[in-house]
C-alpha cells in the first residue's frame, strides 16, 4: 500500500504502517480497471473466547475489524475497493466473502 498522507483521519485501529500490505490485490474484480484489495482473516469459532457468541456475530466482528484496519486507506489513498475475506478454520465463509470465493475469481487471479 502507498504511505498514508498527512491530514487524513483514520480509525485508531487502522493499519497506517508504511509496510502494510494486502493479502490479495486484483484488477477489475468489481469494476473495470479498479483495484480490488482483499485481506484474509481466519478465526477459530470454537475457541473458548467465542463459545457464547453466535457465528454470524463472529463473522460480523471480524469483518468490521478488517474494514476498520484497511477500508478507508484503500478507498482514499489507493482509490480502490476493499473486501475482507473472513472465514473460520473449518473453511466456512461469511456472506460478504462468499461472492468472491464462489465465483472462483481468486483462483483465476492466481493464474
Buried (B, 14 or more C-beta within 10 A) or exposed (E): BEEBEEEEEBBEEBBBEEEBEBEBBBEEBBEEEBBBBBBBBEBEBEEEEBEEEEEEEBBBEBBEBBBBBBBBBBEEBBEBBBBBBBBBEEEEBBEBBEEBBEEEBBEEBEE
